Amino acid sequence: MIPESLIGRLKVPAMAAPMFLVSGPDLVVETCKGGILGTFPTLNQRTPESYEAWLVDIRKRLSGTDAAPFGVQMGIHRTNPRMAADLELSIRHQVPLLVTTLGITREITDAVHAYGGLVFHDATTVKHAVKALEANVDGVIAVCAGAGGHSGTYNPFAFLGELRPLVGDKTLILAGSIGNGQAVAGAIAAGADMVSIGTRFIATPEGMCSDAQKLMILESTVQDVVYTDEVSGIGASILRQTLSRPYDAPAQIGRFDVGKEISPKLWKNIWSAGQGVGAVNDVLPAAELCRRLRDEYRAALERVSVLAAA
Ligand SMILES: Cc1cc2nc3c(=O)[nH]c(=O)nc-3n(C[C@H](O)[C@H](O)[C@H](O)COP(=O)(O)O)c2cc1C
């Protein structure tokens, strides 16, 4: 189910996924205004102080609007030197949604629930999803094969099928190669409550990355996406044009260990995209993209309801 605090606040049951060096206040504000929950990784700002400045800026720009709530993403792990400071700030500023990766504890979910916030946890395995549910998260993000960033290896139908009974009345969010409203409708029909959309939002003026990176998104196809743990120690979807040695075929490695610390330097010239990159053919303002996703989603639902009536 969609959490009560999100009911009536989303035009599409979707979040714009947190993306390292891509998501910032402009993308968050425009997606939230477009009825899609906008998020960013706290590490997209260099210090806790500048992270706090973004929180203040986003709140100010969204106040008095009927925008969707926003969220931030944090790695809950000892390799994240910012964890304690960013967590304290997120709780103090009552960030509506905390997206957690790598780990999650009951203390954190209790602290977020105390002010009415939500916690969604990224999971690439059933074991990680169960651990997160035990820590009382509000939702599990099923990060499937073909997702951008540190992706999973499971087929979405298989993963949704196993997670749905475990997640029960909590929120099940599907991530991986979802880039249009038809795919959102498909995910919901397959048992998800919401979706998480990353790669499609890179190709927006609000995305903080370079024009060269956006151009590569437009020009790339599924054949260019390599799944490898050689970049960060964790399996990730990488555009092969940005790797130093040639890759011919996607390498299925199937690991999800906690690897090297994520560093801006590492990701400056090595770019990630999900397998849905081949269907991204234009750079669109985020507001327009949200409208397009909403229209496609509604049209897809109508098509299905016509089939159901027949
Ligand atoms: C360029 C890029 C950077 C990403 N950075 C992060 C990140 O910093 N933290 C995170 O939790 N997920 C990150 N992700 C993963 C997304 O949050 C999300 O799971 C994924 O983009 C969904 O798949 P899709 O890109 O196929 O839509 C990133 C994805 C991309 C494409």
The ligand as a MOL file (V3000), in Angstrom:
LIG
                    3D

  0  0  0     0  0            999 V3000
M  V30 BEGIN CTAB
M  V30 COUNTS 31 33 0 0 0
M  V30 BEGIN ATOM
M  V30 1 C 23.7340 8.1510 -12.3690 0
M  V30 2 C 23.1040 7.4170 -11.2170 0
M  V30 3 C 23.5300 7.6730 -9.9250 0
M  V30 4 C 22.9450 6.9960 -8.8460 0
M  V30 5 N 23.3490 7.3060 -7.5730 0
M  V30 6 C 22.7260 6.7490 -6.5150 0
M  V30 7 C 23.0630 7.1380 -5.1800 0
M  V30 8 O 23.9310 7.9690 -4.9510 0
M  V30 9 N 22.4010 6.5540 -4.1650 0
M  V30 10 C 21.4290 5.6210 -4.3830 0
M  V30 11 O 20.8450 5.1260 -3.4160 0
M  V30 12 N 21.0980 5.2210 -5.6240 0
M  V30 13 C 21.7110 5.7700 -6.6830 0
M  V30 14 N 21.3440 5.4060 -7.9610 0
M  V30 15 C 20.2910 4.3850 -8.1360 0
M  V30 16 C 18.9200 5.0210 -8.1640 0
M  V30 17 O 18.5920 5.5300 -6.8980 0
M  V30 18 C 17.8340 4.0030 -8.6200 0
M  V30 19 O 17.8520 2.8390 -7.8310 0
M  V30 20 C 18.0010 3.6170 -10.0880 0
M  V30 21 O 18.3880 4.7270 -10.8440 0
M  V30 22 C 16.7160 3.0350 -10.6620 0
M  V30 23 O 16.9370 2.4710 -11.9190 0
M  V30 24 P 16.8370 3.2690 -13.3120 0
M  V30 25 O 18.0180 4.1730 -13.3570 0
M  V30 26 O 16.9400 2.1830 -14.3180 0
M  V30 27 O 15.5560 4.0060 -13.3440 0
M  V30 28 C 21.9290 6.0460 -9.0610 0
M  V30 29 C 21.5050 5.7930 -10.3800 0
M  V30 30 C 22.0760 6.4660 -11.4490 0
M  V30 31 C 21.5910 6.1990 -12.8400 0
M  V30 END ATOM
M  V30 BEGIN BOND
M  V30 1 1 1 2
M  V30 2 1 2 3
M  V30 3 2 2 30
M  V30 4 2 3 4
M  V30 5 1 4 5
M  V30 6 1 4 28
M  V30 7 2 5 6
M  V30 8 1 6 7
M  V30 9 1 6 13
M  V30 10 2 7 8
M  V30 11 1 7 9
M  V30 12 1 9 10
M  V30 13 2 10 11
M  V30 14 1 10 12
M  V30 15 2 12 13
M  V30 16 1 13 14
M  V30 17 1 14 15
M  V30 18 1 14 28
M  V30 19 1 15 16
M  V30 20 1 16 17
M  V30 21 1 16 18
M  V30 22 1 18 19
M  V30 23 1 18 20
M  V30 24 1 20 21
M  V30 25 1 20 22
M  V30 26 1 22 23
M  V30 27 1 23 24
M  V30 28 2 24 25
M  V30 29 1 24 26
M  V30 30 1 24 27
M  V30 31 2 28 29
M  V30 32 1 29 30
M  V30 33 1 30 31
M  V30 END BOND
M  V30 END CTAB
M  END
